[in-house]
């Protein structure tokens, strides 16, 4: 059986700016600097990404 590498990431305050309340629309969702690069590196390393 082949193992699958999975990276679970919390959303608010981990990959996007925590605005103090639930992000309810696209305009409120702002990535933290270089979060997209970190996720891309994890994918290149073979990880599946799950945002929780």
PDB file of N, CA, C and O in Angstrom:
ATOM      1  N   UNK A   1       0.843  -1.177   0.000  1.00  0.00           N
ATOM      2  CA  UNK A   1       0.000   0.000   0.000  1.00  0.00           C
ATOM      3  C   UNK A   1       0.894   1.248   0.000  1.00  0.00           C
ATOM      4  O   UNK A   1       1.824   1.354   0.799  1.00  0.00           O
ATOM      5  N   UNK A   2       0.604   2.173  -0.890  1.00  0.00           N
ATOM      6  CA  UNK A   2       1.378   3.402  -0.990  1.00  0.00           C
ATOM      7  C   UNK A   2       0.819   4.447  -0.027  1.00  0.00           C
ATOM      8  O   UNK A   2      -0.394   4.644   0.056  1.00  0.00           O
ATOM      9  N   UNK A   3       1.711   5.109   0.694  1.00  0.00           N
ATOM     10  CA  UNK A   3       1.243   6.143   1.615  1.00  0.00           C
ATOM     11  C   UNK A   3       0.999   7.448   0.864  1.00  0.00           C
ATOM     12  O   UNK A   3       1.583   7.703  -0.189  1.00  0.00           O
ATOM     13  N   UNK A   4       0.128   8.253   1.433  1.00  0.00           N
ATOM     14  CA  UNK A   4      -0.204   9.553   0.858  1.00  0.00           C
ATOM     15  C   UNK A   4       0.193  10.614   1.881  1.00  0.00           C
ATOM     16  O   UNK A   4      -0.190  10.540   3.049  1.00  0.00           O
ATOM     17  N   UNK A   5       0.961  11.594   1.430  1.00  0.00           N
ATOM     18  CA  UNK A   5       1.354  12.685   2.318  1.00  0.00           C
ATOM     19  C   UNK A   5       0.288  13.770   2.231  1.00  0.00           C
ATOM     20  O   UNK A   5      -0.060  14.241   1.148  1.00  0.00           O
ATOM     21  N   UNK A   6      -0.222  14.156   3.403  1.00  0.00           N
ATOM     22  CA  UNK A   6      -1.277  15.168   3.453  1.00  0.00           C
ATOM     23  C   UNK A   6      -0.859  16.252   4.442  1.00  0.00           C
ATOM     24  O   UNK A   6      -0.406  15.956   5.548  1.00  0.00           O
ATOM     25  N   UNK A   7      -1.014  17.496   4.035  1.00  0.00           N
ATOM     26  CA  UNK A   7      -0.726  18.633   4.903  1.00  0.00           C
ATOM     27  C   UNK A   7      -2.042  19.331   5.214  1.00  0.00           C
ATOM     28  O   UNK A   7      -2.701  19.860   4.319  1.00  0.00           O
ATOM     29  N   UNK A   8      -2.418  19.330   6.490  1.00  0.00           N
ATOM     30  CA  UNK A   8      -3.635  20.005   6.933  1.00  0.00           C
ATOM     31  C   UNK A   8      -3.253  21.404   7.414  1.00  0.00           C
ATOM     32  O   UNK A   8      -2.387  21.556   8.276  1.00  0.00           O
ATOM     33  N   UNK A   9      -3.894  22.408   6.860  1.00  0.00           N
ATOM     34  CA  UNK A   9      -3.614  23.789   7.233  1.00  0.00           C
ATOM     35  C   UNK A   9      -4.878  24.468   7.731  1.00  0.00           C
ATOM     36  O   UNK A   9      -5.927  24.404   7.090  1.00  0.00           O
ATOM     37  N   UNK A  10      -4.764  25.121   8.883  1.00  0.00           N
ATOM     38  CA  UNK A  10      -5.850  25.967   9.347  1.00  0.00           C
ATOM     39  C   UNK A  10      -5.905  27.178   8.427  1.00  0.00           C
ATOM     40  O   UNK A  10      -4.878  27.593   7.889  1.00  0.00           O
ATOM     41  N   UNK A  11      -7.045  27.726   8.248  1.00  0.00           N
ATOM     42  CA  UNK A  11      -7.185  28.835   7.308  1.00  0.00           C
ATOM     43  C   UNK A  11      -6.932  30.180   7.982  1.00  0.00           C
ATOM     44  O   UNK A  11      -5.903  30.808   7.732  1.00  0.00           O
ATOM     45  N   UNK A  12      -7.847  30.628   8.825  1.00  0.00           N
ATOM     46  CA  UNK A  12      -7.788  31.974   9.399  1.00  0.00           C
ATOM     47  C   UNK A  12      -6.594  32.141  10.329  1.00  0.00           C
ATOM     48  O   UNK A  12      -6.492  31.471  11.357  1.00  0.00           O
ATOM     49  N   UNK A  13      -5.693  33.043   9.955  1.00  0.00           N
ATOM     50  CA  UNK A  13      -4.513  33.322  10.758  1.00  0.00           C
ATOM     51  C   UNK A  13      -3.317  32.459  10.421  1.00  0.00           C
ATOM     52  O   UNK A  13      -2.215  32.710  10.909  1.00  0.00           O
ATOM     53  N   UNK A  14      -3.516  31.441   9.588  1.00  0.00           N
ATOM     54  CA  UNK A  14      -2.408  30.572   9.188  1.00  0.00           C
ATOM     55  C   UNK A  14      -2.019  30.825   7.742  1.00  0.00           C
ATOM     56  O   UNK A  14      -0.850  31.071   7.446  1.00  0.00           O
ATOM     57  N   UNK A  15      -2.986  30.765   6.844  1.00  0.00           N
ATOM     58  CA  UNK A  15      -2.668  31.074   5.443  1.00  0.00           C
ATOM     59  C   UNK A  15      -3.300  32.389   4.992  1.00  0.00           C
ATOM     60  O   UNK A  15      -2.884  32.963   3.986  1.00  0.00           O
ATOM     61  N   UNK A  16      -4.290  32.863   5.723  1.00  0.00           N
ATOM     62  CA  UNK A  16      -4.873  34.165   5.397  1.00  0.00           C
ATOM     63  C   UNK A  16      -4.950  35.024   6.652  1.00  0.00           C
ATOM     64  O   UNK A  16      -4.927  34.523   7.776  1.00  0.00           O
ATOM     65  N   UNK A  17      -5.041  36.310   6.433  1.00  0.00           N
ATOM     66  CA  UNK A  17      -5.084  37.247   7.561  1.00  0.00           C
ATOM     67  C   UNK A  17      -6.343  37.014   8.394  1.00  0.00           C
ATOM     68  O   UNK A  17      -7.444  36.864   7.864  1.00  0.00           O
ATOM     69  N   UNK A  18      -6.148  36.988   9.712  1.00  0.00           N
ATOM     70  CA  UNK A  18      -7.261  36.835  10.643  1.00  0.00           C
ATOM     71  C   UNK A  18      -7.908  38.205  10.818  1.00  0.00           C
ATOM     72  O   UNK A  18      -7.277  39.138  11.315  1.00  0.00           O
ATOM     73  N   UNK A  19      -9.152  38.319  10.414  1.00  0.00           N
ATOM     74  CA  UNK A  19      -9.838  39.614  10.485  1.00  0.00           C
ATOM     75  C   UNK A  19     -10.670  39.752  11.758  1.00  0.00           C
ATOM     76  O   UNK A  19     -11.382  40.741  11.928  1.00  0.00           O
ATOM     77  N   UNK A  20     -10.585  38.772  12.647  1.00  0.00           N
ATOM     78  CA  UNK A  20     -11.313  38.841  13.905  1.00  0.00           C
ATOM     79  C   UNK A  20     -12.688  38.212  13.873  1.00  0.00           C
ATOM     80  O   UNK A  20     -13.318  38.029  14.915  1.00  0.00           O
ATOM     81  N   UNK A  21     -13.157  37.881  12.685  1.00  0.00           N
ATOM     82  CA  UNK A  21     -14.434  37.188  12.540  1.00  0.00           C
ATOM     83  C   UNK A  21     -14.320  36.257  11.340  1.00  0.00           C
ATOM     84  O   UNK A  21     -13.304  36.249  10.645  1.00  0.00           O
ATOM     85  N   UNK A  22     -15.354  35.482  11.103  1.00  0.00           N
ATOM     86  CA  UNK A  22     -15.331  34.519  10.007  1.00  0.00           C
ATOM     87  C   UNK A  22     -15.266  35.241   8.665  1.00  0.00           C
ATOM     88  O   UNK A  22     -16.001  36.201   8.434  1.00  0.00           O
ATOM     89  N   UNK A  23     -14.393  34.781   7.791  1.00  0.00           N
ATOM     90  CA  UNK A  23     -14.304  35.330   6.435  1.00  0.00           C
ATOM     91  C   UNK A  23     -15.522  34.833   5.665  1.00  0.00           C
ATOM     92  O   UNK A  23     -15.687  33.632   5.452  1.00  0.00           O
ATOM     93  N   UNK A  24     -16.370  35.765   5.251  1.00  0.00           N
ATOM     94  CA  UNK A  24     -17.627  35.361   4.620  1.00  0.00           C
ATOM     95  C   UNK A  24     -17.710  35.693   3.134  1.00  0.00           C
ATOM     96  O   UNK A  24     -18.685  35.333   2.474  1.00  0.00           O
ATOM     97  N   UNK A  25     -16.691  36.380   2.600  1.00  0.00           N
ATOM     98  CA  UNK A  25     -16.696  36.651   1.168  1.00  0.00           C
ATOM     99  C   UNK A  25     -15.261  36.776   0.659  1.00  0.00           C
ATOM    100  O   UNK A  25     -14.321  36.909   1.442  1.00  0.00           O
ATOM    101  N   UNK A  26     -15.115  36.732  -0.630  1.00  0.00           N
ATOM    102  CA  UNK A  26     -13.789  36.717  -1.265  1.00  0.00           C
ATOM    103  C   UNK A  26     -12.974  37.977  -0.952  1.00  0.00           C
ATOM    104  O   UNK A  26     -11.752  37.903  -0.820  1.00  0.00           O
ATOM    105  N   UNK A  27     -13.628  39.112  -0.834  1.00  0.00           N
ATOM    106  CA  UNK A  27     -12.925  40.365  -0.565  1.00  0.00           C
ATOM    107  C   UNK A  27     -12.239  40.353   0.797  1.00  0.00           C
ATOM    108  O   UNK A  27     -11.220  41.021   0.978  1.00  0.00           O
ATOM    109  N   UNK A  28     -12.776  39.610   1.751  1.00  0.00           N
ATOM    110  CA  UNK A  28     -12.190  39.536   3.093  1.00  0.00           C
ATOM    111  C   UNK A  28     -11.030  38.548   3.170  1.00  0.00           C
ATOM    112  O   UNK A  28     -10.272  38.555   4.140  1.00  0.00           O
ATOM    113  N   UNK A  29     -10.888  37.704   2.162  1.00  0.00           N
ATOM    114  CA  UNK A  29      -9.846  36.680   2.161  1.00  0.00           C
ATOM    115  C   UNK A  29      -8.562  37.262   1.578  1.00  0.00           C
ATOM    116  O   UNK A  29      -8.483  37.526   0.378  1.00  0.00           O
ATOM    117  N   UNK A  30      -7.547  37.464   2.442  1.00  0.00           N
ATOM    118  CA  UNK A  30      -6.258  38.007   2.017  1.00  0.00           C
ATOM    119  C   UNK A  30      -5.173  37.061   2.510  1.00  0.00           C
ATOM    120  O   UNK A  30      -5.015  36.854   3.713  1.00  0.00           O
ATOM    121  N   UNK A  31      -4.427  36.488   1.572  1.00  0.00           N
ATOM    122  CA  UNK A  31      -3.362  35.558   1.949  1.00  0.00           C
ATOM    123  C   UNK A  31      -2.269  36.261   2.742  1.00  0.00           C
ATOM    124  O   UNK A  31      -1.937  37.417   2.481  1.00  0.00           O
ATOM    125  N   UNK A  32      -1.719  35.546   3.713  1.00  0.00           N
ATOM    126  CA  UNK A  32      -0.535  36.013   4.426  1.00  0.00           C
ATOM    127  C   UNK A  32       0.632  35.957   3.446  1.00  0.00           C
ATOM    128  O   UNK A  32       0.685  35.081   2.582  1.00  0.00           O
ATOM    129  N   UNK A  33       1.567  36.898   3.584  1.00  0.00           N
ATOM    130  CA  UNK A  33       2.720  36.949   2.685  1.00  0.00           C
ATOM    131  C   UNK A  33       3.378  35.587   2.528  1.00  0.00           C
ATOM    132  O   UNK A  33       3.720  34.932   3.513  1.00  0.00           O
ATOM    133  N   UNK A  34       3.549  35.172   1.290  1.00  0.00           N
ATOM    134  CA  UNK A  34       4.251  33.967   0.874  1.00  0.00           C
ATOM    135  C   UNK A  34       3.529  32.660   1.224  1.00  0.00           C
ATOM    136  O   UNK A  34       4.100  31.584   1.052  1.00  0.00           O
ATOM    137  N   UNK A  35       2.295  32.733   1.708  1.00  0.00           N
ATOM    138  CA  UNK A  35       1.549  31.503   1.993  1.00  0.00           C
ATOM    139  C   UNK A  35       1.350  30.697   0.722  1.00  0.00           C
ATOM    140  O   UNK A  35       1.444  29.469   0.742  1.00  0.00           O
ATOM    141  N   UNK A  36       1.074  31.377  -0.381  1.00  0.00           N
ATOM    142  CA  UNK A  36       0.887  30.676  -1.649  1.00  0.00           C
ATOM    143  C   UNK A  36       2.164  29.965  -2.084  1.00  0.00           C
ATOM    144  O   UNK A  36       2.106  28.872  -2.648  1.00  0.00           O
ATOM    145  N   UNK A  37       3.315  30.580  -1.826  1.00  0.00           N
ATOM    146  CA  UNK A  37       4.593  29.945  -2.162  1.00  0.00           C
ATOM    147  C   UNK A  37       4.822  28.699  -1.308  1.00  0.00           C
ATOM    148  O   UNK A  37       5.281  27.674  -1.811  1.00  0.00           O
ATOM    149  N   UNK A  38       4.504  28.787  -0.028  1.00  0.00           N
ATOM    150  CA  UNK A  38       4.684  27.651   0.874  1.00  0.00           C
ATOM    151  C   UNK A  38       3.787  26.487   0.468  1.00  0.00           C
ATOM    152  O   UNK A  38       4.217  25.334   0.491  1.00  0.00           O
ATOM    153  N   UNK A  39       2.557  26.781   0.101  1.00  0.00           N
ATOM    154  CA  UNK A  39       1.636  25.737  -0.339  1.00  0.00           C
ATOM    155  C   UNK A  39       2.141  25.107  -1.630  1.00  0.00           C
ATOM    156  O   UNK A  39       2.076  23.888  -1.791  1.00  0.00           O
ATOM    157  N   UNK A  40       2.640  25.923  -2.546  1.00  0.00           N
ATOM    158  CA  UNK A  40       3.182  25.399  -3.807  1.00  0.00           C
ATOM    159  C   UNK A  40       4.379  24.486  -3.548  1.00  0.00           C
ATOM    160  O   UNK A  40       4.506  23.442  -4.187  1.00  0.00           O
ATOM    161  N   UNK A  41       5.251  24.864  -2.625  1.00  0.00           N
ATOM    162  CA  UNK A  41       6.403  24.018  -2.287  1.00  0.00           C
ATOM    163  C   UNK A  41       5.954  22.681  -1.705  1.00  0.00           C
ATOM    164  O   UNK A  41       6.520  21.639  -2.032  1.00  0.00           O
ATOM    165  N   UNK A  42       4.946  22.709  -0.850  1.00  0.00           N
ATOM    166  CA  UNK A  42       4.429  21.469  -0.271  1.00  0.00           C
ATOM    167  C   UNK A  42       3.848  20.578  -1.360  1.00  0.00           C
ATOM    168  O   UNK A  42       4.055  19.364  -1.346  1.00  0.00           O
ATOM    169  N   UNK A  43       3.132  21.162  -2.290  1.00  0.00           N
ATOM    170  CA  UNK A  43       2.577  20.376  -3.410  1.00  0.00           C
ATOM    171  C   UNK A  43       3.685  19.778  -4.262  1.00  0.00           C
ATOM    172  O   UNK A  43       3.598  18.622  -4.675  1.00  0.00           O
ATOM    173  N   UNK A  44       4.733  20.564  -4.527  1.00  0.00           N
ATOM    174  CA  UNK A  44       5.866  20.065  -5.305  1.00  0.00           C
ATOM    175  C   UNK A  44       6.564  18.912  -4.591  1.00  0.00           C
ATOM    176  O   UNK A  44       7.143  18.036  -5.233  1.00  0.00           O
ATOM    177  N   UNK A  45       6.507  18.917  -3.258  1.00  0.00           N
ATOM    178  CA  UNK A  45       7.114  17.852  -2.464  1.00  0.00           C
ATOM    179  C   UNK A  45       6.207  16.630  -2.372  1.00  0.00           C
ATOM    180  O   UNK A  45       6.552  15.646  -1.718  1.00  0.00           O
ATOM    181  N   UNK A  46       5.045  16.691  -3.025  1.00  0.00           N
ATOM    182  CA  UNK A  46       4.163  15.538  -3.082  1.00  0.00           C
ATOM    183  C   UNK A  46       3.042  15.517  -2.063  1.00  0.00           C
ATOM    184  O   UNK A  46       2.356  14.506  -1.917  1.00  0.00           O
ATOM    185  N   UNK A  47       2.848  16.620  -1.356  1.00  0.00           N
ATOM    186  CA  UNK A  47       1.782  16.680  -0.364  1.00  0.00           C
ATOM    187  C   UNK A  47       0.457  17.038  -1.021  1.00  0.00           C
ATOM    188  O   UNK A  47       0.402  17.835  -1.958  1.00  0.00           O
ATOM    189  N   UNK A  48      -0.594  16.440  -0.516  1.00  0.00           N
ATOM    190  CA  UNK A  48      -1.944  16.895  -0.825  1.00  0.00           C
ATOM    191  C   UNK A  48      -2.290  17.916   0.243  1.00  0.00           C
ATOM    192  O   UNK A  48      -1.951  17.733   1.413  1.00  0.00           O
ATOM    193  N   UNK A  49      -2.952  18.971  -0.144  1.00  0.00           N
ATOM    194  CA  UNK A  49      -3.240  20.067   0.773  1.00  0.00           C
ATOM    195  C   UNK A  49      -4.716  20.045   1.151  1.00  0.00           C
ATOM    196  O   UNK A  49      -5.593  19.959   0.292  1.00  0.00           O
ATOM    197  N   UNK A  50      -4.970  20.125   2.456  1.00  0.00           N
ATOM    198  CA  UNK A  50      -6.341  20.205   2.959  1.00  0.00           C
ATOM    199  C   UNK A  50      -6.421  21.445   3.841  1.00  0.00           C
ATOM    200  O   UNK A  50      -5.672  21.578   4.809  1.00  0.00           O
ATOM    201  N   UNK A  51      -7.327  22.345   3.501  1.00  0.00           N
ATOM    202  CA  UNK A  51      -7.547  23.555   4.289  1.00  0.00           C
ATOM    203  C   UNK A  51      -8.736  23.298   5.207  1.00  0.00           C
ATOM    204  O   UNK A  51      -9.815  22.913   4.756  1.00  0.00           O
ATOM    205  N   UNK A  52      -8.522  23.515   6.497  1.00  0.00           N
ATOM    206  CA  UNK A  52      -9.597  23.274   7.470  1.00  0.00           C
ATOM    207  C   UNK A  52      -9.991  24.558   8.150  1.00  0.00           C
ATOM    208  O   UNK A  52     -10.880  24.558   9.001  1.00  0.00           O
TER     209      UNK A  52
END
